[in-house]
Amino acid sequence: MQKFCRQTRSLNAILVTILAGAVLLVMAASPCAAGQIVVASTSLTGAIAHAAGAKEVRVLTPADASHPPEYDLKPADLLKLEGADVVVYAGYERMVSRLVETSRNKQIVAVQVDTTLSPENIIAQVHKVAGALKTEREAGSWEKGFLQKLTSLKGKLAPVAGKRAVVHFHARPFAAWAGLTVVQVIPLGEMTPRVIADSIAQKPEVVVDILHAPVAKTIADNANCRYVQLINFPGVDKTASLEDIFEYNTNQLLKAFGSKQ
């Protein structure tokens, strides 16, 4: 009997050792699984991180910033990096070099994403961040809900499908998804008389601008057509998520044409 008890205790000790080792291996293989704290450069990269399954997202750019990419990091902002697992950024932010350097010094994983607002790209970027966070299951669940939401919104956009549109460069992905006929893209840079004249000559039914950096109201005024400002960064009218961006932009476009939302 005593021999049996000793064998049982030995077996239990071995099992405990094996289980402890397995836990350590899981923790080592998935460093982000416990905390999943993400520092995001802007509200848009933050929305991507949320969709990817991050449990906590610390956004560096203030919510009321009129043009988020131009925000400069302040010393107090760097405190948000403490304890973070991943930094998510786009690459066009003014803060980017300092942010990436600080992340490297603190041995934080830095993930660069493409923030082009087409559904296909956004889904791909969410899964990219989820890969770093080890949250692929959460990202897959989000994707299903996101696609359902887009299907609902696309149905509402039927009244504006095919409308001739002059479109800001950064609004082009949404305009294409919404079914507008893009007859002219307003390039980045200075709004020249040639660009204005060429845009008016296309006889647009709507000019689609970007709220964060509007440049095209003159075209709409001279073309005597509708004018709408869309968003690329959540924050306006309590928008927060990727779904909110698409819903807000859908409603603004419908409102411009006097359609029901």
C-alpha positions in Angstrom: 0.0 0.0 0.0 2.8 2.4 0.9 4.5 1.6 -2.4 1.3 2.3 -4.3 0.9 5.7 -2.5 4.5 6.6 -3.3 4.0 5.7 -7.0 0.8 7.8 -7.0 2.6 10.9 -5.5 5.4 10.5 -8.0 2.9 10.3 -10.9 1.1 13.4 -9.7 4.4 15.3 -9.4 5.3 14.3 -13.0 1.8 15.5 -14.2 2.1 18.8 -12.4 5.6 19.4 -14.0 4.3 18.5 -17.5 1.3 20.9 -17.1 3.4 23.7 -15.8 5.8 23.3 -18.7 2.9 23.4 -21.1 1.6 26.6 -19.7 5.0 28.2 -19.9 5.3 27.1 -23.6 1.9 28.6 -24.4 2.8 31.9 -22.7 6.1 32.0 -24.6 4.5 31.2 -27.9 1.7 33.7 -27.5 3.2 36.8 -25.7 0.2 38.9 -26.5 -2.5 36.5 -25.5 -2.5 37.6 -21.8 -2.7 41.4 -22.1 -3.4 42.2 -25.8 -2.7 45.9 -25.1 -2.3 47.9 -28.3 -1.1 51.4 -28.8 -2.5 52.9 -32.0 -1.3 56.0 -33.8 -4.8 57.3 -34.7 -8.5 56.4 -34.2 -8.4 54.5 -37.5 -5.5 52.2 -36.6 -7.2 51.9 -33.2 -10.5 50.8 -34.8 -8.5 48.2 -36.8 -6.9 46.9 -33.6 -10.3 46.7 -31.8 -11.7 44.7 -34.8 -8.7 42.4 -34.6 -9.5 41.5 -31.0 -7.3 43.7 -28.9 -8.6 43.9 -25.3 -7.3 47.4 -24.7 -6.4 50.1 -27.3 -4.6 53.3 -26.4 -5.0 55.9 -29.1 -2.2 58.5 -29.3 -4.0 61.1 -31.5 -6.6 63.1 -29.6 -10.2 62.4 -30.6 -10.8 66.1 -31.6 -7.8 66.3 -33.9 -9.0 67.8 -37.2 -6.3 66.0 -39.3 -5.0 63.1 -37.3 -1.9 62.3 -39.4 -0.4 65.7 -38.6 -0.5 65.2 -34.8 2.9 65.4 -33.1 3.8 63.2 -30.2 4.0 64.8 -26.8 6.2 63.4 -24.0 3.1 62.4 -22.0 1.9 60.3 -25.0 4.9 58.0 -24.7 3.6 56.8 -21.3 0.8 55.0 -23.2 3.5 52.6 -24.5 4.2 51.3 -21.0 3.1 47.6 -20.8 1.9 47.6 -24.5 2.2 44.4 -26.5 1.8 45.8 -30.0 2.0 49.2 -31.7 -0.2 49.7 -34.8 0.5 52.5 -37.3 0.0 53.4 -40.9 3.3 55.0 -41.9 2.0 58.4 -43.0 1.7 59.9 -39.5 4.0 62.8 -38.6 4.9 60.9 -35.4 5.9 57.7 -37.2 9.7 57.8 -36.9 9.6 58.6 -33.2 6.9 56.0 -32.6 8.6 53.2 -34.3 12.0 54.0 -32.7 10.4 54.1 -29.2 8.6 50.8 -29.9 11.9 49.2 -30.9 13.7 50.5 -27.8 11.0 49.1 -25.6 10.9 45.8 -27.6 7.3 46.3 -28.5 6.1 44.6 -31.7 5.3 47.3 -34.4 2.7 46.5 -37.1 2.3 48.7 -40.1 -1.1 48.6 -41.8 -2.6 49.9 -45.0 -5.6 52.1 -44.1 -7.2 52.3 -47.5 -10.9 52.1 -46.8 -12.0 49.4 -49.1 -13.7 46.5 -47.4 -11.3 43.9 -48.8 -8.2 45.8 -47.6 -9.6 46.6 -44.2 -10.5 43.0 -43.6 -6.9 42.0 -44.6 -5.4 44.5 -42.2 -7.6 43.4 -39.3 -6.3 39.8 -39.8 -2.7 41.1 -40.1 -3.0 42.7 -36.6 -4.8 39.7 -35.3 -1.8 37.6 -36.4 0.4 39.7 -34.2 -2.0 39.5 -31.3 -2.8 35.8 -31.7 -6.5 36.7 -31.9 -7.5 35.2 -35.3 -10.7 33.7 -33.9 -11.9 37.1 -32.7 -11.0 38.7 -36.0 -12.9 36.0 -37.9 -16.0 36.6 -35.8 -15.7 40.4 -36.4 -15.4 39.8 -40.2 -18.7 38.0 -40.3 -20.5 40.8 -38.6 -18.7 43.4 -40.7 -19.7 41.8 -43.9 -23.3 41.6 -42.8 -23.3 45.3 -41.9 -21.8 46.2 -45.3 -24.5 44.1 -47.1 -27.2 46.1 -45.2 -25.6 49.5 -46.0 -25.0 48.6 -49.7 -28.7 47.9 -50.1 -29.5 51.4 -48.8 -27.1 53.0 -51.4 -29.1 51.8 -54.4 -30.6 55.3 -55.1 -27.1 56.8 -55.6 -25.6 54.0 -57.6 -24.1 55.2 -60.9 -24.2 58.9 -60.0 -21.3 60.8 -61.6 -18.8 61.8 -59.0 -15.7 63.9 -58.7 -13.9 62.3 -55.7 -11.1 63.3 -53.3 -8.2 60.8 -53.6 -8.7 59.5 -50.1 -12.5 59.1 -50.7 -12.1 57.0 -53.8 -12.2 53.5 -52.1 -15.5 54.3 -50.4 -17.0 55.9 -53.6 -16.1 52.9 -55.6 -17.6 50.5 -53.0 -20.8 52.7 -52.8 -21.3 52.3 -56.6 -20.7 55.9 -57.7 -19.3 56.4 -61.2 -16.0 58.2 -60.5 -15.4 60.5 -63.4 -12.5 62.4 -61.8 -10.2 61.9 -58.9 -8.9 65.0 -57.1 -5.1 64.4 -56.7 -3.2 65.0 -53.6 -1.4 68.4 -53.4 -2.4 71.9 -54.4 -5.9 72.5 -55.9 -4.9 74.1 -59.2 -7.1 76.0 -61.6 -6.5 73.1 -64.1 -7.8 70.5 -61.6 -10.9 72.6 -60.9 -11.6 73.2 -64.6 -11.1 69.5 -65.5 -13.4 68.4 -62.7 -16.2 70.8 -63.7 -15.9 69.7 -67.3 -16.9 66.2 -66.2 -20.3 67.4 -65.2 -20.5 65.7 -61.9 -23.7 65.1 -60.0 -21.8 65.1 -56.7 -18.4 66.1 -55.4 -17.1 63.8 -52.6 -14.6 65.4 -50.3 -12.9 64.4 -47.1 -13.9 66.1 -43.9 -10.4 65.9 -42.4 -8.8 67.9 -45.2 -11.5 69.4 -47.4 -10.4 71.0 -50.7 -13.2 70.5 -53.2 -16.1 72.8 -52.3 -15.1 75.2 -55.1 -15.7 72.5 -57.7 -19.2 71.7 -56.4 -20.1 75.4 -56.3 -19.0 76.0 -59.9 -20.4 72.7 -61.2 -23.7 73.5 -59.4 -23.9 70.0 -58.0 -24.2 68.2 -54.7 -21.3 68.2 -52.2 -20.6 65.8 -49.4 -17.7 65.3 -46.9 -16.9 61.8 -45.8 -14.6 60.6 -43.0 -11.6 58.3 -42.9 -11.0 58.5 -39.2 -13.7 57.7 -36.6 -14.5 60.3 -34.0 -17.1 62.5 -35.7 -20.6 62.2 -34.4 -19.5 59.5 -31.9 -18.2 57.2 -34.6 -15.7 54.7 -33.2 -15.5 51.5 -35.2 -14.8 50.5 -38.8 -18.5 49.8 -39.2 -19.3 53.3 -37.9 -17.1 54.8 -40.7 -19.0 53.0 -43.4 -22.4 53.8 -41.9 -21.6 57.5 -41.4 -20.4 57.8 -45.0 -23.4 56.0 -46.3 -25.7 58.3 -44.4 -23.9 61.4 -45.6 -24.1 60.3 -49.2 -27.8 59.5 -48.9 -28.4 62.8 -47.2 -26.7 64.7 -50.0 -29.2 63.2 -52.5 -32.1 63.7 -50.2 -32.7 59.9 -49.8 -33.9 58.2 -46.7 -31.2 56.9 -44.4 
